[in-house]
Amino acid sequence: MPAKPDLAKYKTIVLDCDGVVLNSNQTKVDAYFNTAKRMGGTDAQAQAFVDYHIKLGSIPRNDKIRHYITDIIHQPLTPELFQAFMDTFTVILDETLMQCQVAPALHELKAATSQAKWMLMSGGDQDELRQIFPRRGLDGLFELGIYGGPTKKNEHLARMIADGTIQFPALFVGDSRFDHQASTGAGLDFIFVSDWTDMPDWETYCKQHHVTVCHHLEMSLNEAFPSI
């Protein structure tokens, strides 16, 4: 069983966005469904888009949209059609990301881990995140920067470990299978945040892989507990 983590030891803390910093997983689900519908899809096609999004977890949306076009609606993947889907998704998502809940006590957690530098790393679009977080007054929490798609998290981690941006010991706080696999594969410790995740059967996964779990982001300080 994993021991409760000592957050005071970390030099770098990397946080996922959806389901960790923002309560936005359902927001993303709705955006995928509504994008498919607005672009002429049936309810069944829109639900297949959602199912693929949930299956892939934190993979950037570019890959999911390509899959939807080629494998769900069986259309040629032209640059124009791909961009139309990307633009539609962005318009639908922007307003809801400005309204969704921020993790309670986020600033208190930042103050309590003042020895560490923070970084945001998301499967969401990087340019979009770098617009949303300043508008929500959250960008100042992440002195190491805000990173997202289309670059995958494991690729970001490899580059920033190589150039020294990420200093060890380092911790990744996420809510998906890919978060766990990408971070531990890169040598970071990992905490799974459960209450806002949309990962199916996360309890079984965390137990099988001995993942430390906490209910909320702010509980990572004192109430993280071994996998159930």
matplotlib code that plots the C-alpha trace (Angstrom):
import matplotlib.pyplot as plt

x = [0.0, 1.4, 2.3, 0.6, 2.7, 4.7, 4.1, 6.8, 9.5, 8.6, 10.4, 7.9, 4.1, 2.3, -1.5, -4.0, -6.8, -10.1, -11.3, -8.4, -8.1, -11.5, -14.7, -14.9, -15.1, -18.8, -18.3, -16.0, -18.4, -21.2, -18.9, -18.1, -21.7, -22.9, -20.1, -21.1, -24.8, -24.0, -21.9, -24.8, -24.2, -26.9, -27.5, -25.8, -22.8, -22.5, -22.6, -20.0, -17.8, -18.4, -17.6, -14.3, -13.4, -14.0, -12.1, -9.0, -9.1, -6.4, -5.4, -5.6, -8.8, -7.1, -6.8, -10.4, -11.7, -9.7, -11.1, -14.7, -14.4, -12.7, -14.1, -17.5, -19.0, -16.7, -15.8, -12.5, -10.2, -9.7, -8.0, -11.2, -13.5, -11.0, -10.7, -14.4, -14.8, -12.0, -13.5, -17.0, -15.7, -13.8, -16.8, -19.0, -16.4, -15.2, -18.3, -18.6, -15.0, -15.4, -18.2, -17.2, -16.1, -12.5, -11.1, -11.8, -8.8, -6.6, -4.8, -4.3, -2.7, -0.4, 0.6, 1.2, 3.5, 5.5, 8.8, 7.5, 7.0, 3.7, 2.9, -0.5, -0.5, -3.8, -5.1, -7.0, -5.9, -2.8, -3.7, -7.2, -5.9, -3.5, -6.5, -8.9, -6.6, -5.7, -9.3, -10.1, -7.2, -5.5, -2.4, -0.3, -0.4, 1.7, 5.1, 6.4, 3.7, 0.5, 0.8, -1.7, -2.6, -1.9, 1.3, 0.7, 1.5, 4.2, 5.9, 5.7, 7.1, 10.0, 11.0, 10.8, 12.7, 15.4, 15.7, 15.6, 12.3, 11.0, 13.1, 12.9, 11.4, 8.3, 4.6, 1.8, -1.8, -4.3, -7.6, -7.1, -5.3, -3.1, -2.1, -0.9, 0.9, 2.5, 3.7, 5.0, 6.6, 8.5, 9.6, 7.1, 5.1, 1.3, -1.9, -5.3, -8.1, -11.4, -14.4, -14.6, -13.1, -15.0, -12.7, -14.8, -14.0, -11.2, -11.4, -10.4, -7.6, -6.2, -6.3, -4.6, -1.8, -1.4, -2.3, -2.7, -6.1, -7.7, -11.2, -10.5, -7.4, -7.1, -7.2, -3.9, -2.1, -3.3, -6.0, -4.6, -5.2, -4.0, -6.1, -9.3]
y = [0.0, 3.4, 5.7, 9.1, 11.5, 14.3, 17.2, 19.3, 17.2, 18.1, 20.7, 20.4, 19.8, 19.2, 19.5, 18.3, 20.7, 18.9, 17.1, 18.4, 22.2, 22.7, 20.7, 20.6, 16.9, 17.0, 20.3, 18.6, 15.6, 18.0, 19.9, 16.8, 15.8, 19.3, 19.7, 16.5, 17.6, 21.1, 19.6, 17.5, 14.2, 12.0, 11.3, 7.9, 9.5, 12.2, 9.6, 7.5, 10.7, 11.1, 7.4, 7.7, 10.9, 9.2, 6.1, 8.1, 10.3, 13.1, 12.6, 15.9, 16.6, 16.7, 13.0, 12.5, 14.8, 13.0, 9.7, 11.1, 12.3, 9.2, 6.4, 7.5, 9.7, 8.2, 11.5, 12.4, 14.2, 17.5, 20.4, 22.5, 19.9, 19.3, 23.0, 23.5, 20.8, 22.4, 25.9, 24.6, 22.8, 25.9, 28.2, 25.7, 25.1, 28.7, 30.0, 26.9, 26.9, 30.4, 29.3, 25.9, 25.4, 25.9, 23.4, 24.7, 25.8, 25.8, 28.9, 27.5, 24.4, 26.6, 28.5, 25.2, 23.9, 27.1, 25.2, 23.7, 25.3, 24.5, 23.6, 23.0, 20.1, 19.3, 17.3, 20.5, 22.9, 24.8, 28.1, 27.9, 27.2, 30.2, 32.4, 31.0, 30.8, 34.5, 35.5, 33.4, 34.8, 31.4, 31.7, 33.2, 29.9, 28.1, 29.7, 26.9, 27.5, 26.1, 23.3, 21.3, 19.8, 19.0, 17.9, 14.9, 14.9, 12.3, 14.4, 17.6, 15.7, 14.2, 17.6, 19.5, 16.8, 16.9, 20.7, 20.9, 22.7, 19.8, 19.3, 16.2, 15.0, 15.8, 15.0, 14.8, 15.2, 13.9, 12.0, 9.6, 6.4, 8.4, 10.9, 8.0, 6.2, 9.3, 10.7, 7.5, 6.5, 9.7, 9.1, 11.4, 10.4, 10.4, 11.2, 10.4, 12.9, 11.0, 13.2, 14.9, 12.1, 10.7, 7.6, 4.4, 2.0, 4.1, 2.3, -1.0, 0.6, 2.5, -0.6, -2.8, -0.2, 0.8, 4.4, 7.0, 8.6, 11.7, 13.0, 16.6, 18.5, 20.4, 17.1, 16.1, 17.8, 15.8, 13.4, 11.4, 7.8, 4.5, 3.0, 1.5]
z = [0.0, -0.9, 2.0, 2.4, 0.4, 2.0, -0.3, 1.4, -0.3, -3.8, -6.0, -8.8, -8.7, -12.0, -12.0, -14.5, -15.4, -16.0, -12.9, -10.8, -11.0, -12.7, -12.3, -16.1, -17.1, -17.7, -19.4, -21.9, -22.3, -23.2, -25.6, -27.5, -27.8, -28.8, -31.3, -33.1, -33.1, -34.3, -37.1, -38.3, -36.4, -35.1, -31.4, -31.8, -33.5, -30.9, -28.1, -29.9, -29.9, -26.1, -25.5, -27.4, -25.5, -22.2, -23.3, -24.3, -21.2, -21.3, -24.9, -26.8, -28.7, -32.1, -32.1, -30.9, -33.7, -36.3, -35.1, -35.2, -38.7, -40.1, -38.0, -36.8, -39.5, -42.2, -44.0, -45.7, -43.2, -45.0, -43.3, -43.7, -42.0, -39.2, -38.5, -38.6, -35.9, -33.8, -34.1, -33.2, -30.2, -29.0, -29.3, -27.3, -24.6, -24.0, -22.2, -19.9, -18.9, -17.7, -15.4, -14.1, -10.5, -9.4, -6.9, -3.3, -1.4, -4.5, -3.3, 0.2, -1.3, -3.3, -0.2, 1.7, -1.0, -1.4, -1.7, -5.0, -8.4, -10.1, -13.7, -15.3, -17.8, -19.7, -22.6, -23.5, -26.2, -25.0, -26.6, -25.2, -21.7, -21.9, -22.7, -20.1, -17.0, -17.1, -17.5, -14.4, -12.5, -12.1, -14.3, -11.6, -9.7, -12.4, -12.5, -14.7, -17.2, -18.7, -21.2, -23.3, -26.7, -29.3, -27.6, -25.4, -21.7, -21.9, -24.6, -22.5, -19.5, -21.5, -22.9, -19.6, -17.7, -20.3, -20.3, -16.5, -16.1, -14.0, -11.0, -8.9, -6.7, -8.6, -8.3, -10.8, -9.6, -12.1, -12.6, -15.5, -16.5, -19.0, -16.3, -14.1, -16.9, -18.4, -15.1, -13.5, -16.8, -16.6, -13.0, -11.2, -8.1, -8.7, -6.8, -8.2, -7.5, -7.5, -6.9, -10.4, -12.5, -15.4, -15.6, -15.6, -12.9, -11.4, -8.1, -9.6, -11.6, -8.6, -6.4, -9.0, -9.5, -5.8, -6.7, -3.9, -4.0, -2.6, -2.9, -3.7, -4.8, -1.5, 0.4, -1.1, 1.7, 4.7, 3.6, 0.7, 1.3, -0.2, -3.0, -1.9]

ax = plt.figure().add_subplot(projection="3d")
ax.plot(x, y, z, "-o")
ax.set_aspect("equal")
plt.show()
